[in-house]
Each structure stands twice: as C-alpha cells, then as structure tokens.
Amino acid sequence: MGSRIAPHRHKSGLSQREIAIILGMVGEIAVSRHERSIAIPALLVAVGYEIIFNVPVAELFPGVYETVQLGIEERLLQLESHLQDVSPEHHTAASTARKLEWIEERRSNRQTN
C-alpha cells in the first residue's frame, strides 16, 4: 500500500520535521511512517497532506485508495444482490427501488468517467 508522500516532499524541499510542524504534529516519526507505508494517516492528516502538496489523497495513498475502493465495490455488489431479493410487495419496495436505481446510476457514471 505504497504512499507517494516522499516524492512530493522532496520536490517541495521540506523536511519530515517541517511537514510534521505544518500538520501540527509533535515530531516527524509519523511522517516517516506514512512515507514508508508503515502507518496510514488519520483522515485529518491525510487531508492535510493533500492541502500541503495540492495533490488528491487518492494519489498520495494509491494503495490505500485501491484497497478501500475494492472493498466498497464488493460490498455494493452484495447490497445490490440482497436488494434484488427483496419482495416487491414488501413495505419498503419504493425505498429498495430507489437504492437499486442509485447503484445503477453510480455504475453508469463510473463507466463514463
């Protein structure tokens, strides 16, 4: 789950300590761990990296993004399968139909992007 923080940090000329200070961290150990993919940053820190380097989190942590994406897509398929098994006479039929419609719209939008 490699990170791409180090190349952006080197390009900026900033040290790990300076990045840590900008992110509001006490020391540079966390930055080092994020660069070496030993630890995944908390959401606020990941957004901080995005802001510092002006690069989307998904590009800074492509392995993490891909892992999360694969899990989400698999669980969406499971949800879709479950929803398709719900009886049309069930009291939540309208809600179920809307969810299935949203899943299909999402799929279509992803294929065109």
Secondary structure, DSSP 8 states (H G I E B T S, - for coil): ----HHHHHHHHT--HHHHHHHHT-SSSHHHHHHHTTSS---HHHHHHHHHHHT--HHHHSHHHHHHHHHHHHHHHHHHHHHHHTS-TTSTTHHHHHHHHHHHHHHHHHHHH-
